[in-house]
């Protein structure tokens, strides 16, 4: 049986240039979808999948993100005094168990692989999950929980994948597939951001990973890849051959909230999924169509 996954890394040190000027001072991961910041959705998804320890790889200007997961003593006092129990619960629900969250800094945004590598001391020698909060997934059970269930039987490295139009392969890490049963695809290689004509498939890696700690041995070399960044995909590719690598087609919808259109669609989908908002949003949409 595969070793249990207890820890998760949340790389949140990117610059979010696609969302400027909103992200000049506000971290992209704090952008709200309906009434919760993106990073909180990712944390809740991880918690529901059994994650117990949370490692945030932050950068300069991300302090509000740390404050979000801490007590806000004054706010809690005022809400208590005013009897606003639902609001108080919403605020308290943000808190994680004391000592179970850690922050480390990626001093320079050298790429996703480098961000994950910055979390190595907290992970140690055990399998771990990586969640990119700007990939927001509407799914029940959550995407990481679905992956954990599969991982328990197959072990190794498991990443969430999705078929994308061939014209978009240059935005993603793409699998070179040997075997595919429609749900699980075993890869013999990975290519980061290939041009459409060079892509070995259209099966793309999205922001959920379960990885064995061996990936750190390859990240240690700090080799640059596509875009001159230290790519997680390249390090994962090097583990193939010694560790099985599977892409898992999860059930649910993913929204790329790092892009403006993806973020707007996520707000629509998540508000339509909320019974307290659905009717109002549908009525609102009618006024625009
Ligand atoms: P993106 O590829 O979306 O990059 O990162 P970005 O810098 O955040 O945004 P754009 O492209 O400039 O608009 C995917 C995830 O990896 C993290 C980001 O915070 C995001 O969660 N990341 C990326 C880092 O933590 N460090 C990096 O050096 C790069």
Boltz pocket constraint, residues with backbone or C-beta under 6 A from the ligand:
constraints:
  - pocket:
      binder: B
      contacts: [[A, 11], [A, 12], [A, 13], [A, 14], [A, 15], [A, 16], [A, 17], [A, 18], [A, 19], [A, 28], [A, 57], [A, 106], [A, 108], [A, 109], [A, 110], [A, 111], [A, 112], [A, 114], [A, 115], [A, 131], [A, 132], [A, 133], [A, 134], [A, 258]]
      max_distance: 6.0
